[in-house]
Amino acid sequence: MGYTVDSTRLTALQITANIHDAMRLNLYLRTAFNVLILIKKFTCNNPDELYKQTLEIPWEDMISPDEYLSVVSSVNTPTINDWRFASLKVKDAIVDRVASVHDARPDSGPRRENFVVHLYWSGDDAQIFLNTSGRKLADRNYRKIPHSAPMQETLAAAVITATGYDGSMPLINPMCGSGTLAIEAALLASGRPAGLLRANYGFMHLKNYDAEAWQALRREAKKIRNKHAIAPIIATDIDDRAVRAAKKNAETAGVHHMIQFEQCDFEDSPMPEEKGIIIINPEYGERLGLDTELDKTYKRMGDYFKNKCQGWTGYIFTGNLDLAKLIRLRPSRRLEFYNAKIDCRLLKYELYEGTRREDK
Ligand SMILES: C[S@@+](CC[C@H](N)C(=O)[O-])C[C@H]1O[C@@H](n2cnc3c(N)ncnc32)[C@H](O)[C@@H]1O
């Protein structure tokens, strides 16, 4: 998006930007979870210091007393062992500060939808952020009917991005569930900004929210469409309810005309003449499925890739590496992902003619 990255961490990167940029980021980023603005960074050794330092921030310029506030904390410091206590201290400081100016205090609670503040406190290093996203950006607002174990939309977008998919080659998504991978692929291929469907963001609850600037950004974003033709996207599932849910979700996302849906076993998914990529996110035994059935499914996926998908590039996203061994093909890449706390892999298989079994 043209910004210079100042620094990166394991799950974050930092840029220098203003609130207008934050609105753009919320609208366009496909794989980010939140867009946060750093308000204050300070040395903090105990909860009283936390309160005092937070009270010094001019919150009355940012939040009006009739707003709803929620505070989220991530705390790793020896002085307290309950993050909720840290959140309470920050919340008290904010409402006390606003009340000292306005004689009224914002409501507060756990709903992370309106004015959301994040505290990161590690050792004696504390940082306070405004969460301009409010709810996590994974909640795009198109998945009205989630089916079994749906993927977070941001994770699905990250998986699609990792494959290098750009819409120019066909994409098959057997076991599509609620359709998240196919829908994110269609959004990406058509160039539609990921955040257009959402009506509520954290930045809308800031005191100086510029609604006109946001509407101008949306108008500009609505005009964006990739010019190139998009190759077929095919989404299938054995469960009729999943296919119906996926269709409905694709309709809500405005991409149903780009996806061909079918109810069938993964092996029978329609295959266009032109070769492309196949992405499968099977159940992986953490939350669903009986392992014996899953064993068979993973073995069959290996056979399917080997016998029916020559010339294609296959991907399997799974959180069960033992089951993945049953595929018995050698992945050319193993990309690490986290699905919530589950350590997952995106396994890539180059399915050349005569792909060899990894016989052990
Ligand atoms: C983990 S879910 C996929 C979730 C999906 N990525 C999403 O975001 O909603 C696995 C899906 O595989 C489907 N499935 C299981 N066995 C299948 C088979 N033999 N053929 C086709 N689909 C199958 C299930 O119905 C389920 O919807």
PDBQT file of the ligand as one rigid body, heavy atoms in Angstrom, charges set to zero:
ROOT
HETATM    1  C1  LIG A 401     -12.624 -28.124   8.188  1.00  0.00    +0.000 C 
HETATM    2  S1  LIG A 401     -14.031 -28.045   7.169  1.00  0.00    +0.000 S 
HETATM    3  C2  LIG A 401     -13.589 -26.840   5.974  1.00  0.00    +0.000 C 
HETATM    4  C3  LIG A 401     -13.796 -25.447   6.500  1.00  0.00    +0.000 C 
HETATM    5  C4  LIG A 401     -13.650 -24.365   5.453  1.00  0.00    +0.000 C 
HETATM    6  N1  LIG A 401     -12.258 -24.091   5.133  1.00  0.00    +0.000 N 
HETATM    7  C5  LIG A 401     -14.338 -23.089   5.912  1.00  0.00    +0.000 C 
HETATM    8  O1  LIG A 401     -13.668 -22.060   6.082  1.00  0.00    +0.000 OA
HETATM    9  O2  LIG A 401     -15.531 -23.132   6.188  1.00  0.00    +0.000 OA
HETATM   10  C6  LIG A 401     -13.960 -29.548   6.280  1.00  0.00    +0.000 C 
HETATM   11  C7  LIG A 401     -15.119 -29.799   5.329  1.00  0.00    +0.000 C 
HETATM   12  O3  LIG A 401     -14.848 -31.010   4.632  1.00  0.00    +0.000 OA
HETATM   13  C8  LIG A 401     -16.076 -31.638   4.281  1.00  0.00    +0.000 C 
HETATM   14  N2  LIG A 401     -15.793 -33.037   3.963  1.00  0.00    +0.000 N 
HETATM   15  C9  LIG A 401     -15.477 -34.038   4.810  1.00  0.00    +0.000 A 
HETATM   16  N3  LIG A 401     -15.262 -35.194   4.108  1.00  0.00    +0.000 NA
HETATM   17  C10 LIG A 401     -15.428 -34.894   2.793  1.00  0.00    +0.000 A 
HETATM   18  C11 LIG A 401     -15.310 -35.642   1.581  1.00  0.00    +0.000 A 
HETATM   19  N4  LIG A 401     -15.008 -36.938   1.587  1.00  0.00    +0.000 N 
HETATM   20  N5  LIG A 401     -15.518 -34.993   0.404  1.00  0.00    +0.000 NA
HETATM   21  C12 LIG A 401     -15.857 -33.692   0.392  1.00  0.00    +0.000 A 
HETATM   22  N6  LIG A 401     -15.993 -32.926   1.502  1.00  0.00    +0.000 NA
HETATM   23  C13 LIG A 401     -15.775 -33.524   2.696  1.00  0.00    +0.000 A 
HETATM   24  C14 LIG A 401     -16.938 -31.386   5.505  1.00  0.00    +0.000 C 
HETATM   25  O4  LIG A 401     -18.316 -31.444   5.156  1.00  0.00    +0.000 OA
HETATM   26  C15 LIG A 401     -16.478 -29.977   5.963  1.00  0.00    +0.000 C 
HETATM   27  O5  LIG A 401     -17.358 -29.005   5.444  1.00  0.00    +0.000 OA
ENDROOT
TORSDOF 0
